Amino acid sequence: MARILITSAIPYINGIKHLGNLVGSQLPADLFARYMRARGHEVMFICATDEHGTPAELAAAKAGQPVADYCAEMHGVQAEIARGFRLSFDHFGRSSSPRNHVLTQHFAGRLADNGLIREVTEQMIYSVDDGRFLPDRYVEGTCPNCGYESARGDQCDNCTKQLDPTDLISPRSTISGSTKLELRETKHLYLMQRNLRDKLEAWIDSKHDWPLLTTSIAKKWLNDGDGLQDRGITRDLHWGIPVRRGDQPWPGMEGKVFYVWFDAPIEYIAATAEWADANGLDDAAWQRWWRTDMGADDVTYYQFMGKDNVPFHTLSFPATILGSGEPWKLVDYLKSFNYLNYDGGQFSTSRGRGVFMDQALSILPPDYWRWWLLSHAPESSDAEFTWENFQGSVNKDLADVLGNLVSRVTKFATAKFGGEVPAGGSFGPMETALIADLGARIREYETLMQAMEVRKAAAELRAIWVIGNEYLQAAAPWTVVKTDPEQAQAMVRLALNLIRVYAILSQPFIPDASATMMAAMGSDDWTWPDDLPAAMRQLEPGQAFAVPENLFRKITDEERADWQSRFAGVRT
């Protein structure tokens, strides 16, 4: 049994996430966690809400709530939606937790002790009317590149150009709308990443099995232009983790907080400590996952995220870990994803474009979305959600292939042999051939799942469903029963066992439907079919089974047209 640590990129607290966010991190991480558990491994699957930084403050102000209240409420909302999609986190934490405060301040102190923190005096925009410095997202104005009048101080959403607040024409405060802005000096702490460049490069070069997308982004940020840059880790904000050096004050940093991208990845560790607290366990329980001097040397650590998060997870967070000089676990495999676009455009949380997670669940159960998103995961390139493609995939893959097989077998078996597994006959050449073919395909499915080849694994699973349908078509027990009822019983017995095996294999992708299939077969044995011939005989003669309710219904053209109109890309 292996020990598997899995973290998904933690979503911002500022609102409900869209399907692009889901498929870029949390959902494939859940797929892998479910598969690893199914294979008998010890799994720790961690996620959290990212609650600091300007997005949180701005969203709270827009909602008319104190930021702490807003974050607590939205954490509950996001946790409930995660449950709705059957995301099987061992713990869903909060980056504002006391655990993360202590750990973030600890890491900052260690980095300072090791000479990797320097103070920088810089000029930032100060709002006279607001009486405060304005971080980049608190400043809006006209983009100097394209003329868009609502460009933010970090990026123009219209032309995507990266900006600094001082680049904007006619800048204004997003807090008050005031244009009384001026440049003032302020001090901040910088993590001296350049000093760690050689260690980071050697570490990245050692990851020969990483996806090309991950390594290419890491290398680009490491080497392009002036190469790796030192990075500010503090901000002039009211909401966040106060800047302290371990448990001591940090002279000159009073009133400042750590930058969200410094504390957010540390929350992976903190959330595991939160898990231990929630379960009444001591610190050794979480440290065995994260500290190599406490047993984490035998842990394999996987991270899942969209490509925009790769630089922080291949450079900045590892720089924090390496720079601390302490025996913390570094990621072993980083699975990154391209973008999922929406109906000819881009998903955007800030602009409200696309299908959001709560909306999706209001239309259809989670398995419909899980299947489409994972079978179209944007691995090698960007992917696009269209309603036509979604309808076609649900109707053909889920309803016609899997759902139809389960319905045909259970209804026929009930009609001809009652509600128990029939005892007659024995497996013949066709059944033996199916078991051999199925066994080979399961081994390929396992290889693809282990390699986190999400789309290919989905295609292989579908092929596994298809060979079951092909067997039924060729065997035709509904015809054989008229001339050789004993042999028809053997065919039905194999088909019922096939449904149970399909439940086990499909559970990482479509957990609700799999649970329905398993319950209909009167079984709760989820043992992985390593011994397939035995697994195909697991349901013994006389075992009661039931006809489940329709696993998947088809999406009608009228529904598709209605949804296309209702969710045209702007969330109100």
Helices and strands as residue ranges (DSSP letters): E 3-8, H 19-21, I 22-26, H 27-38, E 42-49, H 54-63, H 67-84, E 91-94, H 98-113, E 117-127, E 132-133, G 136-138, E 139-142, E 151-152, G 165-167, E 169-173, E 181-191, G 193-196, H 197-205, H 212-223, E 231-232, E 234-235, E 244-245, E 248-249, E 257-258, H 260-278, H 283-290, G 292-294, G 296-298, E 299-306, G 307-309, H 310-311, I 312-316, H 317-324, E 333-337, E 340-342, E 345-346, H 357-363, H 366-375, E 383-385, H 387-393, I 394-403, H 404-417, H 429-450, H 454-475, H 477-483, H 485-506, H 511-520, H 532-535, H 557-566
